[in-house]
Structure formats: structure tokens, C-alpha cells
Amino acid sequence: MAAISAILYREGKIRATNYTFLFWDLFYPLGYLLVFGVGVNEAMGGAFPSGPVDYNSFFLAGVLGMASFGIAANTSWTFFLDRDNGIFYEMLTYPMTRAEYLLGKVLFNIGIALFQAALTVALAAALLDVRIRWDLLPLLTLAVVIGTAGWFYFYAIFALKIRRNDIFNTVTSIFYFAFLFASSMFYPLEPLPAWFRWTALANPITWQVDVLRYASIGIGSPLQIVWEAAAFLLFTLGSFAYAVRSLDQQE
Amino acid sequence: MSEYAIEVENLVKVYHSGRRNEVRAVNGMSFRVPRGEIFGLLGPNGAGKTTILKMLNTLIHSTGGRARVLGYDVSQQPLEVRQRITVVIQETAVEMFLDARDNLLTFARFHGLHAVEARRRADVVMERFNLHSEANKKVQDLSGGYRRRVQVAKAFMVDTPVVFLDEFSTGMDPILKRAVMGYLREEASRGRTIILTTQVLSEAEELCDDILIMNKGREVARGDLHTLKLLSHGVYEVTITFEELPAAIEAYLASLEPVRMEIHQTTIEVALKAEEARVLELVAELAKKGRVLRVEISGASLEDIFVELMENK
């Protein structure tokens, strides 16, 4: 517990010295909702053909998923920063397990993600008239927590395995493109070609966003949501185990 | 509880690069270090010193053999080991975006020090390392020497029973280095075990109770300075200062096939491997080549022993 508290203290101290991280973590996805989301919504004249809600409501879960994804990518990049500063290797000799190290980092991310999600949901309700299912708030919170953890552990594997910053940046760019667009983040899957739909259904972003969408505005099949939630949980646990292993194999 | 701080048995580390290439960085090393000792690992570049340290401080896994720190197996009980060690790695390791004080406080927090005690110690350590003037500057704005200071200073924030230092004096000015050597002796006298690697042999000569010289992953020699000097098989170090450096002295010295030879302005330093009587004859011959201001003949230094051992192996 002391180790995790020390990591939270460290991460907080470092984040406080770089406001650009705060902008990225807190306001960038919000910008998507308020600019991109509103733009598409207006372009469609407020009528969203494939669902019972408008685009602003539909896209809210996408923004929450995007935030988890972005925060995870940013934080995993700090492994490179720490490696460049040498402190990464020194930290591995501190009195903590590899799992505690990753857990501490993810808890900090979760804190940021929850704050960001609260801000986004509040503004969506207040400014865009999105009808939030407040009764499902605990599920929404859980989905943000597990979503952020899953993506952080997933990205951590690559940050720990890849030694070159430029290669990692290329990988994250590809991930952004592949995971975000081949998913239910920006559009419903039903009208899409079968191959696209099946690809998106195999994408963990889709699993997370579908759960977030159900938990935020209540749309989606409960049975499918249970399956997708279970799949994402497995994805998170698998990523965690492999990230710990990758950390343990640092040489 | 083990009476040894470090126990290493037949330790092996093999690095693989590509499918076929393997490098045996450590090849069956065995040694023990009693508690409260300053133990030096010496060797040329690539000898395997840092690899041994990395295995002992749980940064990497061994390929074979066993290693224990204070009785705890580094592979099986890494957390127990980490709870008892402080490590200064070879590369500079600091929190660049935090100031010097926050670096010390963050480190102390990881080691479970109470905040009030951590602040008190940070003041003491910053005073000792002359960091007060830089206390509130971000480390990224400090010079390389100051960054190293901050890094080494962290080792004095806590009381872990074992301290690992991998070439700690790199980038340190001579005055601070001398002071740090004094602090390390103090820590050892309080019962902390210091394990260090260095390429600065005078540092090891002055600091270490026990020295292990290694090359290509294997032990070459082991013992205190006195024991190692016995291995030198009649190496003598001759220092002569001339009023003016005699002409062609360098060629003459080279013809004597010295273990080591250095010329600084009008002073020659030469390590010769010969019988005592022959060394005296050579000194007399050298003295005939110019007006001599000072002559000194001594036993072999650690550097001479090191060079001789490396050449023999």
C-alpha cells in the first residue's frame, strides 16, 4: 500500500509540472464531443438515422472510451521518459513488486479518467441535453475504471517491449487509427458491411464503448453488454498479466 | 539470519542477441561479502561487474546459479531484497521534472520514510552534498555533475542495510568525491554493507576492505589490498622527478618493458617487474641520465596489479 501511495505521489508531482498533459487528459476528448460531435449532429439536422437518440448522445460513450484510450497512451509513453531519465531502472529496485508499480500507475490514470468522465458527462447533460441514465452511474464508473486500466496495461506492454520512442509513436498512431475507427466509437455498426461489422465486434474498443453507451444513455442489448463486459475484463486481466511479465523481463 | 550480506554461488548470466549469438556476461561467479564491509568489484569494460550488480539488486534475472542478499534469494524473494537495498545505478537516474528536494523526498517516500523524518534528512543530505543552493531548481536545469549528486545523495536518505553503487563517482568533482568516500566509510562503520563497482582503482584502493577483480565474467583475483599486492610477483613502482626530462627517456623506458609507464612533465612513473636488486640498478642507471630532484620506490599499486592480471589473463 505504501508503494502505491508513493507512486500516486510521484505521478501527481510530475503531472503538476506539465499542464499540457492536463489539457490532453481532461479537455482534448471533451473538445471532440463539443466540436466534432456537435458538428456531425448539426450536419445531420439533429436526426440520427440509426438509433433512438441524437448523435451527441450516441457519441458521448465514444468520447469516454477515447479518453480512456488517450490517457493510457500518454501514460505508457512516460515509460520512455522515465527510461531516458534513468529513473525507470532505479524505480525497479525500489521496495515494491512489479504488479504494485503498474497498479500505482493505473490508479493515477483512473483518477484522471474519472475526473474527465465526470466533466464530460456533466457538460453533455448540461450543454447538449443528453439524457443520462443516472441510475446506471455505478456501472458507468466501473466501465471507465476497467476501460482505463485495460488500455493502460495494453499500451504498457508495447512501451515496455519497444525500446525506440519513434517506433512506439508509430505503433500508437496505428493503434489510434485501427482501434478507434474500426469500432462503434463514431458510428453504429448495424448499417456497415459485414466484414467491417465483424472486425469492429472483435475490437476491445467496441466492447468498452458499447458498455459505456449502455451505462450512460441506456441503449444496447443487455445480454450483448454482459458478454462484451466479460470480454473486456478478460482483455484487461490478460494485458495486466503480460505487462507485469514484460516489466519483469526488462534488461 | 545470514552472517553474510551477499552470497553468490556459481552465478551465470547469458545475454542472447539474435538467435545464435550469446554472450556469457557472468560465467560461474561465486563469492561472499560479510556484513558491514565495503566490497569492490573491479574489472575492465565488459567484465560483468554491472551485470552482477543488476542481478543482486533484482533488476535482471540470472541464467543460472544463486544469489542471496541478507539471506534472501534474489530470484525467489525479490521484494524482501528490495526492502533492504539502495541502488545507485551507473546511468544518471533522477526525476528530471522535480527539484532536488522533491527528488530526495520522493525517493524517501518509496522507502517508507515518514514525511517529517524525510524532510529532516533531506536537509542534512542537501547540506552534505552542497545542494542547498539548487534545492528548488528542477533537476533538468542542473548540470550533469549536480544531477549525479542528487542521485548519489538519495542513497543517504535511508538506512537500508545494503547499498549498491555502480561507478558512483562518475561526473563528480574530486572534492565531493572525497567527501562521499568519507560518508561511505561512515555508513560502513555503522554496519551498512557497501558494494561498489569502479574503474577508478585509486578509489577502490582507498575505500574497499575487500576487492574482487574480474574479467570476461570470471574471477581473476580476490582479497584485501595487501593480499592482492602479494599477487604482483615483484612489481615495483618507481617515480623519478628530473630537473629537465632527459632526451629519449621514453624510448629507454619502453625498452625496459614496464608493466605501466607514464610521463608527466619532468616526472616519470614506471612500474617494473623485476628482482629488487635489478630495480635498484635500473634506478641508478636512470639517475645518470639527468639531474634528479626526487626518487621514490614503492610496491605495486592496485593499478599495476590490475594491469598485470589483465595482461596475464
Boltz contact constraints between the chains, C-beta under 6 A:
constraints:
  - contact:
      token1: [A, 2]
      token2: [B, 112]
      max_distance: 6.0
  - contact:
      token1: [A, 6]
      token2: [B, 109]
      max_distance: 6.0
  - contact:
      token1: [A, 6]
      token2: [B, 110]
      max_distance: 6.0
  - contact:
      token1: [A, 9]
      token2: [B, 109]
      max_distance: 6.0
  - contact:
      token1: [A, 10]
      token2: [B, 106]
      max_distance: 6.0
  - contact:
      token1: [A, 13]
      token2: [B, 98]
      max_distance: 6.0
  - contact:
      token1: [A, 14]
      token2: [B, 97]
      max_distance: 6.0
  - contact:
      token1: [A, 17]
      token2: [B, 97]
      max_distance: 6.0
  - contact:
      token1: [A, 85]
      token2: [B, 96]
      max_distance: 6.0
  - contact:
      token1: [A, 86]
      token2: [B, 91]
      max_distance: 6.0
  - contact:
      token1: [A, 86]
      token2: [B, 92]
      max_distance: 6.0
  - contact:
      token1: [A, 86]
      token2: [B, 93]
      max_distance: 6.0
  - contact:
      token1: [A, 87]
      token2: [B, 93]
      max_distance: 6.0
  - contact:
      token1: [A, 87]
      token2: [B, 95]
      max_distance: 6.0
  - contact:
      token1: [A, 89]
      token2: [B, 89]
      max_distance: 6.0
  - contact:
      token1: [A, 90]
      token2: [B, 89]
      max_distance: 6.0
  - contact:
      token1: [A, 90]
      token2: [B, 93]
      max_distance: 6.0
  - contact:
      token1: [A, 92]
      token2: [B, 59]
      max_distance: 6.0
  - contact:
      token1: [A, 93]
      token2: [B, 57]
      max_distance: 6.0
  - contact:
      token1: [A, 93]
      token2: [B, 82]
      max_distance: 6.0
  - contact:
      token1: [A, 93]
      token2: [B, 87]
      max_distance: 6.0
  - contact:
      token1: [A, 94]
      token2: [B, 110]
      max_distance: 6.0
  - contact:
      token1: [A, 95]
      token2: [B, 82]
      max_distance: 6.0
  - contact:
      token1: [A, 95]
      token2: [B, 83]
      max_distance: 6.0
  - contact:
      token1: [A, 97]
      token2: [B, 79]
      max_distance: 6.0
  - contact:
      token1: [A, 251]
      token2: [B, 60]
      max_distance: 6.0
